[in-house]
Amino acid sequence: YLGLESESNYKNRGVSACVVCDGGLPRFRQQPLIVVGGGDTAAEEGTYLTKFASTVYLIHRRDKLRASPIMADRLLSNPKVKAHWNHVVAEVLGDDERGMTGVRIKNIKDGKTHEIEAPGMFLAIGHTPNTKFLKGQVETDAQGFIKLKDPYRTTTSVEGVFAAGDVADPVYKQAITAAGMGCKAALDAERWLAAKGTH
């Protein structure tokens, strides 16, 4: 999330960080929608939203996407997509009755602002795994995701430590896949304890 107070007011009432979870909801169908970001996540999620939205407004703080060229081209070549380069979301607009109704965006070059009407905004600015508390005790990748020793298991670089969910999943990041990994981690832990003779 961006950290705006107005954004917090409309979480789950128009503001979302999960296009797959919320993009097809009735409140968003055939409506203008906003995607914030410029990487592969924003390109993928913006493209996905074109299936449902009347228009997808892409808000990006730079003057070009950081996404891979193929994904960027796929997004920007869609006639439903309207990019606002060098802009940031300054405020999420709405009311108690309707929830989110739009955003006020600001041009970072000249400071000018204008409003876009939309009942939904999707944040696609990347996911930071909550692994700082580990303080390097378990091996992580450059983004902070815990590295699994075996992609089919939940074993980590430390014997007896198992990882599940978003902290070890840089690809899917969905509640249902986290729940499945949690089950795998519980089974792996139970088997490890049994092999040690402590269970």
C-alpha positions in Angstrom: 0.0 0.0 0.0 1.0 3.6 -0.5 0.5 4.6 3.2 -2.0 7.4 2.6 -4.6 8.0 5.3 -7.3 8.3 2.6 -6.2 5.0 1.2 -6.8 3.2 4.5 -10.3 4.7 4.7 -11.3 2.8 1.5 -9.4 -0.5 1.9 -11.9 -3.2 0.8 -14.2 -0.5 -0.3 -12.5 0.2 -3.6 -8.8 0.0 -2.7 -7.2 -3.4 -3.1 -3.8 -5.0 -3.5 -5.1 -8.1 -5.2 -6.5 -7.9 -8.7 -7.1 -11.7 -8.9 -9.1 -11.5 -5.6 -11.2 -8.4 -6.3 -10.9 -7.4 -10.0 -13.9 -9.3 -11.2 -16.3 -8.1 -8.4 -19.6 -6.6 -9.7 -18.7 -3.1 -8.3 -15.8 -3.0 -10.8 -17.3 -4.5 -13.9 -17.4 -2.1 -16.9 -16.1 0.7 -14.7 -13.0 2.8 -15.0 -10.3 1.3 -12.7 -6.8 2.5 -11.5 -3.6 0.5 -11.3 -0.6 2.0 -9.5 2.8 0.7 -10.4 5.3 0.2 -13.2 6.9 -3.2 -12.9 5.9 -6.7 -14.1 3.2 -6.9 -11.4 1.5 -3.7 -12.6 1.7 -4.8 -16.2 0.3 -8.2 -15.5 -2.5 -6.9 -13.2 -3.4 -4.0 -15.5 -3.7 -6.4 -18.5 -5.9 -8.7 -16.3 -8.2 -5.8 -15.4 -8.9 -5.0 -19.1 -11.1 -8.1 -19.1 -13.5 -6.3 -16.7 -12.9 -2.6 -16.7 -14.2 0.0 -19.2 -10.8 1.8 -18.9 -7.7 1.1 -16.9 -5.8 4.1 -15.8 -2.1 3.3 -15.1 -0.5 5.7 -12.6 3.3 5.5 -12.6 5.9 7.8 -11.0 8.3 7.4 -13.9 8.1 8.1 -17.6 8.3 4.5 -18.7 7.5 1.1 -17.3 10.1 -1.1 -15.5 8.3 -4.2 -16.6 9.8 -6.5 -19.1 9.3 -5.2 -22.7 6.9 -8.0 -23.7 4.6 -7.4 -20.7 4.9 -3.6 -21.0 3.9 -3.8 -24.7 1.0 -6.1 -24.0 -0.4 -3.6 -21.5 0.3 -0.4 -23.3 -1.0 -1.7 -26.7 -4.4 -2.4 -25.2 -6.8 0.4 -26.2 -8.5 0.3 -22.8 -5.3 1.4 -21.0 -4.5 5.1 -20.4 -1.1 5.8 -18.8 -0.4 8.8 -16.6 3.4 9.1 -16.5 5.3 11.0 -13.8 2.3 10.9 -11.5 1.6 9.7 -8.0 -1.7 9.2 -6.1 -2.0 12.1 -3.7 -5.4 11.2 -2.3 -8.1 8.6 -2.5 -11.5 10.2 -2.8 -14.9 8.8 -1.7 -17.6 8.8 0.8 -19.2 6.6 3.4 -22.1 5.6 1.2 -20.3 4.7 -2.0 -16.8 3.9 -0.8 -14.0 5.0 -3.1 -15.1 7.2 -6.0 -11.8 8.3 -7.5 -8.3 9.6 -6.9 -6.5 12.9 -7.0 -3.1 12.4 -8.8 -0.2 14.7 -8.8 2.4 15.3 -11.5 5.8 15.0 -9.8 7.4 17.3 -12.4 5.1 20.4 -12.2 3.1 19.6 -9.0 -0.2 20.0 -10.8 -3.1 17.8 -9.7 -6.2 16.4 -11.2 -8.9 13.9 -10.4 -9.9 10.6 -12.0 -13.3 9.1 -11.3 -13.1 5.4 -10.6 -14.7 3.0 -8.0 -11.5 1.0 -7.7 -7.7 1.3 -7.3 -5.3 -1.6 -7.3 -1.9 -1.3 -5.9 0.7 -3.2 -7.9 3.9 -1.7 -6.4 5.5 -4.9 -5.3 5.2 -7.1 -2.2 7.8 -7.0 0.5 7.9 -10.3 2.4 7.8 -9.9 6.2 11.2 -11.6 6.9 13.3 -8.8 8.4 12.7 -10.3 11.9 14.8 -13.3 10.8 17.9 -11.0 10.7 19.7 -13.3 8.2 19.3 -16.5 10.3 17.6 -18.2 7.3 18.8 -17.8 3.7 16.7 -15.4 1.6 16.8 -14.1 -1.9 17.6 -10.6 -3.0 13.9 -9.5 -2.5 13.8 -11.0 1.0 11.8 -14.2 0.2 13.0 -17.3 2.1 14.8 -19.7 -0.1 13.5 -23.3 0.0 16.1 -26.0 -0.3 13.7 -28.1 -2.3 11.0 -26.5 -4.4 8.6 -29.3 -3.6 9.1 -29.1 0.2 9.1 -26.3 2.8 12.7 -26.9 4.1 14.9 -23.9 4.5 18.7 -23.5 4.9 18.4 -24.2 8.6 17.5 -27.8 9.7 14.2 -27.9 11.5 13.0 -24.6 10.2 10.2 -24.7 7.6 8.7 -21.8 5.7 5.2 -21.4 4.2 3.1 -18.7 2.7 4.0 -15.3 1.2 7.4 -15.3 3.0 8.5 -18.2 0.7 6.3 -17.5 -2.3 7.5 -14.8 -4.7 5.2 -16.0 -7.5 1.5 -16.6 -6.4 1.1 -14.7 -3.1 -2.5 -16.0 -2.6 -4.2 -17.0 0.6 -5.1 -20.4 -0.8 -1.6 -21.2 -1.8 -0.3 -20.0 1.6 -2.8 -22.4 3.3 -1.6 -25.3 1.1 2.0 -24.5 2.0 1.1 -24.2 5.6 -0.2 -27.8 5.5 3.0 -29.0 3.7 5.1 -27.2 6.4 3.2 -28.8 9.2 3.7 -32.3 7.6 7.4 -31.6 7.0 7.8 -30.5 10.6 5.9 -33.5 12.0 8.1 -35.9 9.9 11.3 -34.1 10.9 10.3 -34.4 14.6 9.4 -38.1 14.2 12.8 -38.8 12.5 14.5 -37.1 15.5 12.5 -39.3 17.8 11.0 -36.4 19.6 7.4 -36.9 18.4 
